[in-house]
Amino acid sequence: MERLATEQQPGLSVQVAFMGELPSLVGKRKLQANLPSGATVGDLLEHLSKIHGDAFTCRVFCAPGKLHHTMLIFVDGEDIKERGGLAAKLGDSEVEVIMLPMFGGG
Protein backbone atom coordinates (compact mmCIF):
# COMPACT_ATOMS: atom_id res chain seq x y z
CA MET A 1 0.00 0.00 0.00
CA GLU A 2 1.38 3.40 -0.97
CA ARG A 3 1.48 6.12 1.65
CA LEU A 4 0.01 9.44 0.71
CA ALA A 5 2.32 12.35 1.38
CA THR A 6 0.71 15.10 3.36
CA GLU A 7 2.10 18.58 3.38
CA GLN A 8 2.75 19.76 6.86
CA GLN A 9 3.31 23.43 7.50
CA PRO A 10 6.48 24.06 9.41
CA GLY A 11 5.92 25.54 12.83
CA LEU A 12 6.97 28.86 14.22
CA SER A 13 8.57 29.10 17.65
CA VAL A 14 7.58 32.33 19.39
CA GLN A 15 9.28 33.47 22.58
CA VAL A 16 6.91 35.79 24.46
CA ALA A 17 8.14 38.08 27.25
CA PHE A 18 5.51 39.61 29.54
CA MET A 19 6.12 42.91 31.34
CA GLY A 20 4.24 45.01 33.88
CA GLU A 21 1.38 43.15 35.58
CA LEU A 22 1.05 40.56 32.78
CA PRO A 23 3.29 37.97 34.51
CA SER A 24 0.81 37.87 37.40
CA LEU A 25 -1.97 37.07 34.91
CA VAL A 26 -0.10 34.32 33.04
CA GLY A 27 1.99 32.97 35.92
CA LYS A 28 5.40 33.57 34.33
CA ARG A 29 7.56 36.22 32.69
CA LYS A 30 8.39 34.24 29.55
CA LEU A 31 6.87 31.41 27.60
CA GLN A 32 7.23 29.70 24.26
CA ALA A 33 4.29 29.34 21.89
CA ASN A 34 4.31 27.16 18.79
CA LEU A 35 2.18 28.45 15.93
CA PRO A 36 1.87 27.58 12.24
CA SER A 37 4.14 29.40 9.80
CA GLY A 38 2.62 32.62 8.56
CA ALA A 39 0.92 33.32 11.91
CA THR A 40 0.16 36.92 12.83
CA VAL A 41 0.30 38.87 16.07
CA GLY A 42 -3.49 38.49 16.22
CA ASP A 43 -3.13 34.70 15.95
CA LEU A 44 -0.63 34.73 18.82
CA LEU A 45 -2.89 36.84 21.03
CA GLU A 46 -5.88 34.61 20.26
CA HIS A 47 -3.77 31.58 21.23
CA LEU A 48 -2.66 33.26 24.48
CA SER A 49 -6.22 34.35 25.29
CA LYS A 50 -7.49 30.77 24.96
CA ILE A 51 -4.78 29.55 27.33
CA HIS A 52 -4.87 32.35 29.91
CA GLY A 53 -8.56 33.23 29.92
CA ASP A 54 -10.66 36.33 30.42
CA ALA A 55 -8.34 38.19 32.80
CA PHE A 56 -5.59 38.18 30.18
CA THR A 57 -7.96 38.94 27.31
CA CYS A 58 -9.56 41.88 29.14
CA ARG A 59 -6.15 43.36 29.98
CA VAL A 60 -4.88 43.12 26.40
CA PHE A 61 -8.04 43.96 24.42
CA CYS A 62 -10.61 46.75 24.94
CA ALA A 63 -12.93 45.23 22.29
CA PRO A 64 -12.71 42.17 20.01
CA GLY A 65 -9.73 42.69 17.72
CA LYS A 66 -8.78 46.04 19.30
CA LEU A 67 -5.80 46.36 21.65
CA HIS A 68 -5.99 48.63 24.68
CA HIS A 69 -4.22 51.88 23.79
CA THR A 70 -1.89 51.24 26.73
CA MET A 71 -0.68 47.86 25.37
CA LEU A 72 2.59 47.93 23.44
CA ILE A 73 3.69 44.84 21.56
CA PHE A 74 7.06 44.45 19.90
CA VAL A 75 8.08 41.74 17.44
CA ASP A 76 11.84 41.33 17.14
CA GLY A 77 12.29 44.80 18.60
CA GLU A 78 9.83 46.59 16.31
CA ASP A 79 6.52 48.06 17.48
CA ILE A 80 3.67 46.21 15.74
CA LYS A 81 2.09 49.58 14.91
CA GLU A 82 4.90 49.94 12.37
CA ARG A 83 4.27 46.44 10.97
CA GLY A 84 0.51 46.40 10.46
CA GLY A 85 -0.82 45.95 13.99
CA LEU A 86 -2.57 42.66 14.75
CA ALA A 87 -2.16 41.62 11.09
CA ALA A 88 1.65 41.82 11.39
CA LYS A 89 3.29 38.53 10.39
CA LEU A 90 5.44 36.97 13.07
CA GLY A 91 8.12 35.74 10.66
CA ASP A 92 9.38 32.44 9.36
CA SER A 93 11.45 31.10 12.22
CA GLU A 94 12.11 31.89 15.87
CA VAL A 95 10.52 35.18 16.91
CA GLU A 96 10.65 37.22 20.10
CA VAL A 97 7.51 39.09 21.17
CA ILE A 98 7.50 41.55 24.08
CA MET A 99 4.19 42.61 25.61
CA LEU A 100 4.42 45.79 27.66
CA PRO A 101 1.36 47.40 29.25
CA MET A 102 1.93 51.12 29.80
CA PHE A 103 0.59 53.05 32.75
CA GLY A 104 -0.67 56.61 32.74
CA GLY A 105 0.84 59.00 35.23
CA GLY A 106 -0.50 62.04 36.94
N, C-alpha and C positions, 0 to 999 in steps of 0.2 A: 504494500500500500504506500502510495506517495504522500509525503507530508506537504501540506500547503504552507507556503511561506506567508507569514503575516508581518506587515510592516509595523514596527513598534517605534513610536516617537521617543527619541532620547529624552531623558529627564533633565531638569534644571535644578541645581542645588543652590538654594537661596539662604544666605546667612542673614538673620534678622537681629538687629540690636535695638532694644527698647530703652528709652530714656524717660526721665521725669517719673510720673506715677505709674507708667505702663508696666514696669516689672511687678508691681504689687497686683496688677490685674491678671497677668499671665503666669506669675509664679517664678519668673527667671528673667535675667537681663538679656540673654541671647538664646536663640534657638535656630535650628536648621529646618527648612521646609523644602520638600521635593515636589516640584510642579512640572507639568509637561513643557517641552520646548515651546517658545513663542508666547509664554504666559505674560500677562500684564500685571501692573501694580494692583489693579482692581481685582484680578484673579487671586493674587496673594492675599489681599485684605479680606476677600470673601472666604478663603481657606482659613485664615486666622480667626475670623468671626465665628465660623462653624465650630472651631476647636475651643475657643475661649469664651463664647457666649455673649449675652446681652450687655454685660458690664463693659466688655472690650468694645463691642460694636457701638454702643452709645457714646463712648469716649472718643472714638475715631470719627464717626459719622454724625452729622446733624440731621441728615435726611438720607433716604436710600440713594446711593451713588454720589453723595456730596460730602466731602470731608469737612470737619470743623475747620473754621478759618485759623484756629490756633494749632492745627496739626501740621507739622512739617515732615515730609518724607523725602529721603535722599536715596538714590540708587547709584552705587559706585561713586559717591561724593557729589552727585549732581541733583539739585532740587527737581522733583518731578514736575513742578510747574514749568520748567524749561524743556521738559521732554514729552509733554502731552498729558500731564495729569494722570488720572487713573488708567488711561489708555496707553501709558508709556510701557513699552516692551521691557522686560527684565533682562534680556540678553540671551546668549546662546550657551553659556557655561556657568561657572560659579559666579554668583552675584552677591554683593553686600547691600543690605537695605537698613537704613537707620530711621527709626520713628521717634520724633522728638516733639512732644506737646509743649507749646509755649504758654507762658502765663502772662497775663496783663498785670501791670504794676500801677501804683497810684501815687 
